[in-house]
Amino acid sequence: MEDKKGSLNAGSAAKAGISFGSALAMVISYTTWHSVGWAIIHGLLSWVYVIYFIIRY
């Protein structure tokens, strides 16, 4: 049996990227707009909002 503790496969890497993208989008949104509602919406959009923010600002 192979020990997979500490290894990162494609599924968990994608999940980690999505989680990081959501957190990053929510932080950017809240610091920019000071609104929890917008932060939640932008967190759902995740990397789309992060890329938009980088291009726009």
C-alpha positions in Angstrom: 0.0 0.0 0.0 1.2 3.4 -0.9 1.1 6.2 1.6 -0.6 9.3 0.0 -0.3 11.5 3.1 1.1 14.8 2.0 0.9 14.1 -1.7 -1.2 16.4 -3.9 -3.1 14.8 -6.8 -4.9 16.7 -9.6 -8.3 16.6 -7.8 -7.0 18.1 -4.5 -4.9 20.6 -6.4 -7.9 21.9 -8.3 -9.9 22.0 -5.1 -7.2 24.0 -3.3 -7.0 26.4 -6.3 -10.7 27.0 -6.2 -10.7 27.5 -2.5 -7.8 29.9 -2.7 -9.4 31.8 -5.6 -12.6 32.2 -3.6 -10.8 33.5 -0.5 -8.7 35.9 -2.6 -11.8 37.2 -4.5 -13.7 37.7 -1.2 -10.8 39.6 0.4 -10.2 41.8 -2.6 -13.9 42.5 -2.9 -14.4 43.4 0.8 -11.4 45.7 1.0 -12.5 47.4 -2.2 -16.3 47.7 -1.7 -16.6 47.2 2.1 -19.7 45.0 1.6 -20.2 41.4 2.8 -22.9 40.9 0.1 -20.5 41.7 -2.7 -17.8 39.7 -1.1 -20.0 36.6 -1.2 -21.0 37.2 -4.8 -17.4 37.7 -5.9 -16.3 34.7 -3.9 -18.8 32.6 -5.9 -17.3 34.0 -9.1 -13.8 33.2 -7.7 -11.0 33.5 -10.2 -13.2 35.4 -12.7 -13.4 38.3 -10.3 -9.7 38.1 -9.4 -8.7 38.3 -13.1 -11.2 41.1 -13.7 -9.7 43.0 -10.7 -6.2 42.6 -12.0 -7.1 43.8 -15.5 -9.3 46.7 -14.3 -7.1 48.1 -11.5 
